[in-house]
Amino acid sequence: MGYRWILPGVFCILLMGTIPTLAAKDELNVLVLGQYQGQFETVMVNMYSFGSYSSQIISIHPGSVFLDGALTIRTETIHHSLQKRGIEPVQKALSEYLKMDIPNYLIVDYEGAQAVVDAMGGVSFDLPYEIQLAATETEEALNLKSGMQLFDGRTARRFLRYRSNNLNGPEELKVIELQQLFLNTMIQQMAREKWKIIPVALKLPKMIKTNLGVRRFLDLAVDAINLDPDNLEVNFGIIPGKFTQVNGDYQYQIQGMKGFRVVQN
């Protein structure tokens, strides 16, 4: 019958990033990747504790590189490694760095996410400051004012793909924090509006690819059904590192990787 009929509430948890953490039965760690037209644009490790409705979400700048001790090493960025070499090398590197097993992955397609937000009836989001979404070949520039507003699917998809003018510069961390704020709003809204679970769940199979098995889907479904929104806790962070200029360009260097390289040139 397919995953979409395994207690549909599980899929909203998968979408929003409340996907799980650490040990055996009670926790699960998942590498979550946001993708648009074949390009990886968002990288997160989502850690969820079953039964506690507690999730930790760590964002990783897609332009990050790892360091070998105190020395900069010539590696591809995480973004390019994902494109050229696939998910496994990045999973291995992040598992090594975070000192936890990350056996599962979830790829979220942003075009599918647009349909999910529309199925939710939009997301009411309090944008903390004004931003300008750049024009594309098919869409005009869009100016988003600060304050409370309703994001439809198209606006949400463009917002989640928003980047600063300097893609690899320090402003990118502010962009990541802004997107985390939106994801948290989306999670909390779906937790409060459970009657929207079914229309949302019907959209999700078209927007995700994952190696999570049936057992884990069932575990997530049980939590989704029993979830009390007042007890839902989602914490966000950004993997530690610093921006350094290398050959005139900014590079986000993740600290603490000793002797391990994602890939070598």
C-alpha positions in Angstrom: 0.0 0.0 0.0 3.0 2.3 0.3 4.4 4.5 3.1 1.8 7.2 2.7 -0.8 5.1 4.4 1.3 4.2 7.4 -0.4 6.6 9.8 -0.1 9.8 7.7 1.0 12.0 10.6 4.5 10.7 10.3 5.1 12.5 7.1 4.7 16.0 8.6 7.4 15.1 11.1 9.7 14.0 8.2 9.0 17.2 6.3 9.6 19.7 9.1 12.9 18.2 10.2 11.8 16.7 13.5 13.7 13.6 12.5 15.5 11.8 15.1 18.7 11.3 17.4 21.2 9.2 19.1 20.8 5.8 20.7 19.2 2.5 19.8 15.4 2.3 20.3 14.7 5.8 21.6 16.6 8.0 19.2 17.5 8.3 15.6 19.9 10.5 13.6 19.2 11.5 10.0 21.1 13.5 7.4 18.5 15.8 5.8 19.3 17.4 2.4 17.2 20.1 0.7 17.4 19.8 -3.1 16.1 21.9 -6.0 16.4 20.8 -9.6 19.1 18.3 -8.7 21.3 20.7 -6.7 21.8 20.3 -2.9 21.1 23.6 -1.2 20.5 22.7 2.5 22.3 20.3 4.8 21.1 19.4 8.3 21.5 16.6 10.8 18.2 16.1 12.6 18.2 14.3 16.0 14.8 13.3 17.5 14.1 11.6 20.8 11.2 9.2 20.6 8.5 9.7 23.2 9.9 13.0 24.5 8.9 15.0 21.4 12.3 16.7 21.5 14.3 17.4 18.4 17.7 18.9 17.8 18.5 20.2 14.3 22.0 21.1 13.3 22.5 23.0 10.1 25.7 22.7 8.1 26.7 25.4 5.6 26.7 23.7 2.2 29.8 25.6 1.3 31.7 24.2 4.3 35.0 22.4 4.2 36.6 20.4 7.0 40.0 21.1 8.6 42.7 18.5 9.3 43.8 19.7 12.8 44.8 23.3 12.5 45.6 23.2 8.8 43.4 24.1 5.9 43.2 21.1 3.5 42.3 21.2 -0.1 38.9 19.5 -0.2 35.7 19.9 -2.1 33.0 21.8 -0.3 30.2 19.6 1.1 27.9 20.9 -1.7 30.3 19.7 -4.4 31.0 16.4 -2.6 27.3 15.7 -2.5 27.0 16.4 -6.2 30.0 14.5 -7.4 30.4 11.7 -4.9 27.0 11.2 -3.4 25.7 11.1 0.2 27.8 8.5 1.8 31.2 10.4 2.1 29.3 13.3 3.8 27.4 11.0 6.1 30.8 9.4 7.1 32.4 12.8 7.7 29.6 14.2 9.8 29.3 10.9 11.8 33.0 11.2 12.5 32.8 14.9 13.5 29.6 14.7 15.6 30.7 11.3 17.2 27.4 9.7 16.4 26.0 7.2 14.0 24.1 8.8 11.1 22.9 5.8 9.1 19.8 7.4 7.5 19.2 10.2 5.0 16.2 12.1 3.8 16.2 14.2 0.6 13.5 16.9 0.5 12.7 18.3 -2.9 11.7 22.0 -2.7 9.2 21.8 -5.5 7.4 19.2 -3.5 7.7 21.3 -0.4 5.8 24.0 -2.3 2.8 21.7 -2.7 3.0 20.7 1.0 2.8 24.3 2.2 -0.2 24.9 -0.1 -1.8 21.7 1.4 -1.3 23.3 4.8 -3.2 26.4 3.7 0.0 28.4 3.9 2.3 29.1 6.8 1.8 32.2 9.0 5.3 33.6 9.5 6.5 36.6 11.4 9.5 37.7 9.2 11.9 39.6 11.5 13.3 41.8 8.7 12.7 42.7 5.1 14.4 40.7 2.4 14.6 40.7 -1.4 14.2 37.4 -3.3 16.1 37.7 -6.5 14.5 37.3 -9.9 14.9 34.0 -11.8 14.4 33.1 -15.5 10.7 32.4 -14.7 9.9 34.5 -11.7 10.1 38.2 -10.9 12.0 39.6 -7.9 9.9 39.5 -4.7 10.2 41.9 -1.8 9.1 40.4 1.5 8.3 43.0 4.1 9.0 42.4 7.8 6.1 41.3 10.1 3.4 38.6 10.2 2.3 37.3 6.8 1.0 34.2 5.2 3.5 32.4 3.0 1.9 30.3 0.2 3.8 27.4 -1.3 5.6 29.4 -4.0 6.7 32.1 -1.5 7.9 29.4 1.0 9.9 27.6 -1.7 11.6 30.8 -2.8 12.2 31.8 0.8 13.8 28.5 1.7 16.2 28.9 -1.3 17.1 32.5 -0.3 20.8 33.2 -0.1 22.7 36.4 0.7 24.5 38.3 -2.0 27.8 36.7 -0.8 27.0 33.0 -0.9 30.0 32.0 1.1 30.3 35.0 3.4 29.4 35.5 7.1 25.9 36.8 6.2 25.0 33.2 5.2 24.8 32.2 8.9 22.1 34.8 9.4 20.3 33.4 6.4 20.5 29.9 7.9 19.1 31.2 11.2 16.2 32.9 9.3 15.3 29.6 7.5 15.5 27.7 10.8 13.0 30.2 12.3 10.6 29.5 9.4 11.0 25.7 9.7 10.2 25.9 13.4 7.1 28.0 12.7 6.0 25.4 10.1 6.6 22.5 12.6 4.7 24.3 15.4 1.8 25.1 13.1 1.4 21.6 11.9 1.5 20.3 15.5 -1.4 22.6 16.3 -3.4 21.9 13.2 -3.5 18.1 13.1 -6.6 18.1 10.9 -4.3 19.0 8.0 -2.2 15.9 8.4 -3.9 13.8 5.8 -3.8 16.4 2.9 -0.2 17.1 3.8 0.7 13.4 4.0 -0.7 12.8 0.5 1.8 15.3 -0.9 4.9 14.1 0.9 5.8 10.9 -1.1 6.5 13.1 -4.1 8.9 15.3 -2.3 11.1 12.9 -0.3 13.6 10.2 -0.9 14.8 8.2 2.1 16.3 5.0 3.3 14.3 5.0 6.5 12.6 1.6 6.9 9.0 0.8 7.8 9.8 0.2 11.4 11.1 3.8 11.8 8.1 5.2 10.0 5.8 3.4 12.4 7.8 4.7 15.4 7.5 8.2 14.1 3.8 7.7 13.4 3.1 6.7 17.0 4.7 9.9 18.2 2.8 12.0 15.7 -0.5 10.6 16.8 0.3 11.1 20.5 2.0 14.5 20.1 0.9 17.3 22.4 2.0 20.6 20.8 2.6 22.1 24.2 5.3 19.5 24.8 7.0 19.8 21.4 10.6 21.1 21.8 12.7 21.9 18.7 16.2 23.3 19.2 18.3 24.6 16.3 22.0 25.1 15.9 24.8 25.6 13.3 27.8 23.4 13.2 30.8 25.3 14.7 33.4 26.8 12.4 34.6 30.1 11.1 34.7 32.1 7.8 38.2 32.6 6.4 39.3 34.1 3.2 41.2 31.7 1.0 42.5 33.0 -2.3 40.1 36.0 -2.1 37.0 34.0 -1.4 35.3 33.2 1.9 35.4 29.6 3.1 33.5 28.2 6.1 35.9 25.9 7.8 34.5 23.4 10.2 36.7 23.0 13.2 37.8 19.8 15.0 38.2 17.2 12.3 41.5 15.5 13.0 42.9 13.3 10.3 39.7 12.8 8.4 38.9 14.3 5.0 35.6 14.2 3.1 37.4 14.0 -0.2 40.8 15.0 -1.6 41.5 16.9 -4.8 
